[in-house]
């Protein structure tokens, strides 16, 4: 994994951003998860200056930053423009996905809105690890679309065997389940980079 300096991105304290960005990102604020447990949102972010930069920055050998920040009009309008801010823990997610990619031996495709989503995204109804940049929704692995119980459970098991502590949504149609993708997350991880401003 590239070290922070090699990413070429500025680390920012979200509490030092403009009021508009603070309202959208809610750095360090507490929100509740689906079970009502309080979770503290990330405070430190990488500043992504442009889409071109996101396409050039590798988080790991086979994953580039742009793959984790594709969002649609449900994202806060401010956060669809550049500069964009993504929690620093995204580097951990990149490493985890690389381990899974090495295990499956083929391409892994992340869904739009399936990587980082801000607390202001309309899909963020509660504290989801997507808001921490520690969750992904994978819709395809190699030629296999993950839209059946067989495929989702097959790759869910591989992820659990490869990534200690990872959590995957079970197959199903109810809230908290997934029927057309593999959701995996590494929990509510926050990262404070060494020498981060204000730390």
C-alpha positions as CSV (number, residue, x, y, z in Angstrom):
1,X,0.0,0.0,0.0
2,X,1.4,3.4,-0.8
3,X,2.3,5.5,2.2
4,X,0.3,8.8,2.8
5,X,3.0,10.9,1.2
6,X,2.9,8.9,-2.0
7,X,-0.8,9.4,-2.4
8,X,-0.2,13.0,-3.1
9,X,-3.3,14.1,-1.1
10,X,-3.6,16.7,1.6
11,X,-4.9,15.5,5.0
12,X,-7.4,17.9,6.4
13,X,-9.1,18.2,9.8
14,X,-12.8,18.2,8.9
15,X,-13.5,20.6,11.7
16,X,-11.4,23.2,10.0
17,X,-13.4,23.1,6.7
18,X,-15.9,25.7,5.8
19,X,-19.3,25.7,7.5
20,X,-20.9,24.3,4.3
21,X,-18.6,21.3,4.2
22,X,-18.8,20.7,8.0
23,X,-22.6,20.6,7.7
24,X,-22.4,18.0,5.0
25,X,-19.6,15.8,6.4
26,X,-20.4,16.2,10.2
27,X,-16.8,15.6,11.2
28,X,-16.4,14.0,14.6
29,X,-20.2,14.2,15.3
30,X,-22.1,11.3,16.8
31,X,-24.9,9.5,14.9
32,X,-26.7,6.3,15.7
33,X,-26.5,3.0,13.8
34,X,-29.5,0.9,12.9
35,X,-29.4,-0.7,16.4
36,X,-29.4,2.7,18.1
37,X,-25.7,2.6,19.1
38,X,-23.8,5.9,19.0
39,X,-21.0,6.1,16.5
40,X,-18.5,8.9,16.1
41,X,-18.0,10.0,12.4
42,X,-14.5,10.5,11.0
43,X,-12.8,13.7,11.6
44,X,-9.8,13.4,9.2
45,X,-10.1,13.3,5.4
46,X,-8.0,13.2,2.3
47,X,-8.7,16.2,0.0
48,X,-9.3,15.0,-3.6
49,X,-8.7,17.9,-5.9
50,X,-10.2,16.5,-9.1
51,X,-11.6,13.5,-10.8
52,X,-8.4,13.3,-12.8
53,X,-6.4,12.9,-9.5
54,X,-8.9,10.3,-8.2
55,X,-8.3,8.2,-11.4
56,X,-4.5,8.3,-11.0
57,X,-4.2,7.6,-7.3
58,X,-3.8,3.9,-6.4
59,X,-4.9,2.7,-3.0
60,X,-3.5,-0.7,-3.7
61,X,-2.1,-2.7,-6.7
62,X,-5.5,-3.2,-8.3
63,X,-7.7,-0.5,-6.9
64,X,-7.8,3.2,-7.7
65,X,-9.4,5.9,-5.6
66,X,-12.1,6.7,-8.2
67,X,-13.6,3.3,-7.7
68,X,-14.6,4.1,-4.1
69,X,-16.1,7.6,-4.7
70,X,-18.6,7.0,-7.5
71,X,-21.9,8.5,-6.4
72,X,-25.2,9.7,-8.0
73,X,-27.5,12.7,-7.4
74,X,-28.5,11.2,-4.1
75,X,-25.2,12.5,-2.7
76,X,-25.1,16.0,-1.2
77,X,-24.7,18.4,-4.1
78,X,-21.6,20.0,-2.6
79,X,-19.9,16.6,-2.2
80,X,-20.4,15.8,-5.9
81,X,-18.1,18.6,-6.8
82,X,-14.3,19.0,-6.3
83,X,-12.5,19.2,-4.0
84,X,-14.0,16.1,-2.4
85,X,-13.2,14.8,1.0
86,X,-13.0,11.1,1.9
87,X,-12.2,9.6,5.3
88,X,-8.5,8.6,5.7
89,X,-9.6,5.0,6.6
90,X,-10.2,4.4,2.9
91,X,-6.6,3.2,2.6
92,X,-7.4,0.3,4.9
93,X,-10.4,-0.6,2.8
94,X,-8.2,-0.6,-0.3
95,X,-5.8,-3.0,1.3
96,X,-8.6,-5.3,2.4
97,X,-10.1,-5.4,-1.1
98,X,-6.7,-6.1,-2.6
99,X,-6.4,-9.2,-0.3
100,X,-9.8,-10.4,-1.5
101,X,-8.8,-9.6,-5.2
102,X,-5.7,-11.8,-4.7
103,X,-7.9,-14.6,-3.3
104,X,-10.4,-14.6,-6.1
105,X,-7.8,-14.0,-8.8
106,X,-10.0,-11.7,-10.9
107,X,-11.5,-8.2,-11.2
108,X,-13.8,-6.9,-8.4
109,X,-16.4,-4.3,-9.4
110,X,-17.7,-1.8,-6.9
111,X,-21.3,-0.5,-7.4
112,X,-22.0,3.2,-7.8
113,X,-22.9,4.5,-4.4
114,X,-21.2,1.3,-3.1
115,X,-18.1,2.8,-1.6
116,X,-17.8,6.0,0.3
117,X,-21.1,7.9,1.0
118,X,-21.3,10.9,3.2
119,X,-23.8,11.2,6.1
120,X,-25.8,13.5,3.8
121,X,-26.3,10.9,1.1
122,X,-29.9,9.9,0.8
123,X,-29.0,6.2,1.3
124,X,-27.3,7.1,4.6
125,X,-30.4,6.7,6.8
126,X,-28.2,5.9,9.9
127,X,-24.6,5.3,10.8
128,X,-23.5,3.1,8.0
129,X,-19.8,2.1,7.6
130,X,-20.0,3.6,4.1
131,X,-19.8,7.0,5.9
132,X,-16.5,5.9,7.4
133,X,-15.2,4.7,3.9
134,X,-14.9,1.2,5.4
135,X,-17.6,-0.6,3.4
136,X,-18.2,-1.6,-0.2
137,X,-21.0,-3.1,-2.2
138,X,-19.6,-5.4,-4.9
139,X,-21.9,-6.2,-7.8
140,X,-19.6,-8.4,-9.9
141,X,-16.5,-10.5,-9.5
142,X,-14.9,-11.6,-12.7
143,X,-17.8,-12.7,-15.0
144,X,-20.1,-13.5,-12.1
145,X,-22.8,-11.1,-11.2
146,X,-23.6,-11.2,-7.5
147,X,-27.4,-11.3,-7.9
148,X,-28.2,-14.8,-6.6
149,X,-28.0,-16.5,-3.3
150,X,-25.4,-18.9,-4.6
151,X,-23.0,-16.3,-5.8
152,X,-23.4,-13.9,-2.8
153,X,-22.9,-16.7,-0.3
154,X,-19.9,-18.1,-2.2
155,X,-18.0,-14.8,-2.2
156,X,-19.2,-13.9,1.3
157,X,-17.5,-17.0,2.6
158,X,-14.3,-16.2,0.7
159,X,-14.3,-12.7,2.1
160,X,-14.8,-14.0,5.7
161,X,-12.0,-16.6,5.2
162,X,-9.6,-13.9,3.7
163,X,-10.3,-10.9,5.9
164,X,-10.4,-11.6,9.6
165,X,-13.2,-9.5,11.3
166,X,-15.0,-8.5,8.1
167,X,-18.8,-8.5,8.2
168,X,-21.0,-9.3,5.2
169,X,-24.7,-8.9,4.8
170,X,-26.6,-12.1,4.5
171,X,-28.6,-12.9,1.4
172,X,-32.2,-11.8,1.4
173,X,-34.7,-9.1,0.6
174,X,-35.4,-7.6,4.1
175,X,-33.7,-4.6,5.6
176,X,-30.2,-5.5,6.6
177,X,-29.9,-8.1,3.9
178,X,-28.7,-7.9,0.2
179,X,-30.0,-9.7,-2.9
180,X,-28.1,-8.0,-5.7
181,X,-24.6,-7.3,-4.3
182,X,-22.1,-8.4,-1.7
183,X,-21.8,-5.9,1.1
184,X,-18.7,-6.2,3.1
185,X,-17.4,-3.9,5.8
186,X,-14.6,-3.7,8.3
187,X,-16.6,-1.7,10.9
188,X,-16.6,1.8,12.2
189,X,-12.9,2.5,11.8
190,X,-11.5,6.0,12.2
191,X,-7.9,6.8,11.2
192,X,-5.9,9.7,12.5
193,X,-2.8,10.0,10.3
194,X,0.5,10.8,11.9
195,X,1.0,14.5,12.1
196,X,-2.6,15.2,11.1
197,X,-3.4,18.9,11.6
198,X,-5.1,19.6,15.0
199,X,-4.4,16.1,16.3
